[in-house]
Amino acid sequence: MIGIICAMAVEVKGLKSLMENKQDVKYSNMTFTRGTLGKSEIVAVECGVGKVNAAMCAQVMIDKFSPDAIINSGVAGALSDEVTLCDMVVGTEVLEHDMNISALGDPVGQITFPDENRTYFPCDTDIVEKLYSICEKSGGSNVFKGRIASGDIFVSRRSKREIINRRFDALACEMEGGAIGHVCFRNNVPFCVFRTISDDLTNNKGMDFKEFCGVASEKSINVISEFIRSL
């Protein structure tokens, strides 16, 4: 079984429209839709915006459905001039750019666990390569592999985006993937974060995000559905 976690309803709705044998079940006031797509069994859910929502959703999905892998898809803002509107970024690693206890001497972004300190959570290399290949074949957009940064803030200022880029060498920022990767890594569940750019360093205001969000979401749905059908 493959788990798909999306922040927005538009993506889950698009995936659900492609699924067969659908069954809804609610946990923690989130609706998980279980069904089939192609030959694969999947479960898809809208987690809501932000890291806590995303982390809670990932843990519930792992506990209740035991997925073989989890993919977080959605939209993101560009952190580099290389990446522009409707380009696609397949995460190789994810991080939480707003994790900051530097006042105590730790690097910004570092998370302290009982058994280790860690800043980056690696995405599953097999999933990364398969998603990247599908994105390349889809055409019409540039495709990148690289780090994706998450935080509980919609980063609209170009200067702030450039700081995140320089600090972590990340290509895109959003609000959920790092938390999902965090939970999957600690539960030994393979994962990947895949994003379509809805706002670049030029078009990075709330209205631009809303304008391009629908187009970017459609591209993400097409890639995820093709990935699942290929399994």
N, C-alpha and C positions, 0 to 999 in steps of 0.2 A: 504494500500500500504506500502511495505517495501522498504526503500532506502538503496542501497549498494554503499559505497564510497571506492574506491581502489586507491592507489598511482600509481600503475603500470598497463600498458596496458595488460600484460599477464593475469592478474586476470579478468579484465573486459571482455577480449576476451573469456576466458573460461566460464564465466557466460552467455555471450551473445549466445554462441553456444548451451546452454541448454534452452534458452528462446524461446517462441512462440509468435506470433502476435507482432513482434518487430517493433518499430517506433523510429527513431532517431530525436532528437530536440536539437538545439544548443543554449546555453545561456552563455554569458561571455566567448565565445570561448572554451567552454567545451561541449562535446557531451554526452547528457543524453539519454540512451536507455531504453525505456519503453516497457514492455511486460509482459508475464505471465510465471510462472514456477510452475508446479503443479496446484493447485487451487488458487494460490496467484498472485496478481499483484505486480510487482516490477519495480524499476527504478535503473539502474546501471550506474556508471560514473567513469572515470579515472580523478582524481583531480590534478595529478602532485605531485611532491615532495615538502615537506615543510609545515610549519604551516599556512602561509598566503594563499597558494593555497587551503589547506584543509578547512580552515575557510570560504573562499569565496565560495567554492563548497557547503559546508553544508548549508550556508545561502541561496544560490540560490535554492538548492534542497527543502528547507523548504518553501520558498516563492512561487515557481512555481509548486510544486507537493504535498505539504501538507502531507508528509508521516506520517504514524502512528508510525513508529520507524525508526531509522537509524543505520546501522551496518557498521563499518569500519573494513575491513579485510585486511590482508597483511602479511608481514614478519617483523621480529624484531631481535635485538641482545640481547643476554642474559646478565643480570646484576648479576647473581648469579651462583655459581658452581652447584647448584641444577638443573639448566636448561641447556639442551644441544641441539645439532643439531636436528631439526625436531620435538622437543617437541612443545606442543601447550599451549598457555597462553590465558585464557579468562579474560579480564579485569574486576575487581570489581570497580576500580576507575582509573581515568586518571589524569595526571598532566603535567605541563610544566616546565621541570627541568632547562631550561635556562632563566626563568623569574627571574630577579635579580635586585631589588632596595634595596639591603641590606645596601648600603651606607646611605640610609635614615632611616634605622632602621627596615625595614620589613624583615621577614624571606625569605630566598631564596625559590622561587617557588610561593610565595603568589601573587595573582592578586587582584587589588583594583577595585571594582565596585562602582557606586554611592550609592548602598544600602547595601553593605557588602564587606568583604574581604574573599577570598577563595583560598585554595591551591589545593584541591582535588574535582573532579567532579565525582559523583557516577553513575556507569552504572546501567541500569535497572535490578533489581534482577531476574525477571521472564526470561528475555532473557539470562542472565548469566547462570542460572541453566539449561535452555534448551540447550544452546550451550555446556556447560560442559558435560551434559549427552551424547550428540551426539559425542563429542570428545572421551569420554571414550569408547563408543561402537565401534568407528571406529578402535580401536586397533593399535598396532605397535608403539605407542609413549606415552610418559608420558604427562599428562595433569595437568595444574596448574590453580588456580584462584589467582589473586592478582593485584597489582598496575602496570600500564604501564606508563612509562615516555616518554614524547615527547620533542624534541628540534630541532632547525634549525642547526644541525650538525650531521654528521655521526661519531658516537663515536667509534673509533677503539682502542684507548689505554685502556688496561685492568685497569690501575690505575684510569682513569676517570670513567669507568663503576663501579668500586668498590665504588667510591665516591658517585655516584648517588644512588647506592644500599643502602649505609649506611644512606644517608641523607633522602631518601624518602621511604625506605623499599620496593623498586620496583623490579619486577622480569625481566622486559624487557624494552628496549628503542627503539624508532623509531622516526619518524619525522612528524606525522600527527594526531594521535589519540587524543592527549590532546587538540588540537585546535578544532577538530570536537566535542569532548565532551563539551568543553567550549561553543560553539555556540548552541549545542542542549540543554544544561542545561539552558541557558538564554532564550531559546525559548520554554521551557517546552515540549521538544520532547524526548521521551525515546530513549536511545541509548546504544550501547555496542561496545567495541573494542576487536577484536579477532585477535591474531597473532600466526604465526608459526615461530619458531626460525630458522633463516638462518645462524647465526654465533654466536658461544658461546665464553666463555672467553679464550678458546684456539685458536679457529679458528675465528678470529675477524678482518681480514684484508679485503680490497676491493675485492681481488681475491677470497677469501673464500666465501664472500657474493655472488658474481656472480655465483660461482660453485654450491652452494646449493639453490640459489634463486628459480630456476625452480621447484625443488622438493618440497620446502616449499610452493610455490604458489599453486601447484596442491593439496596439502593437505588442504589448506585453502578453495579452490574452492569446494572440496568435502563436507567439513563440512557446508559451507554456503548454498550450494544447498540442502543438507539434511535438514537443519534447515527450509528453505523456504517450502520445500515439506511437512514438518510436520505440518504446520500451518492450 
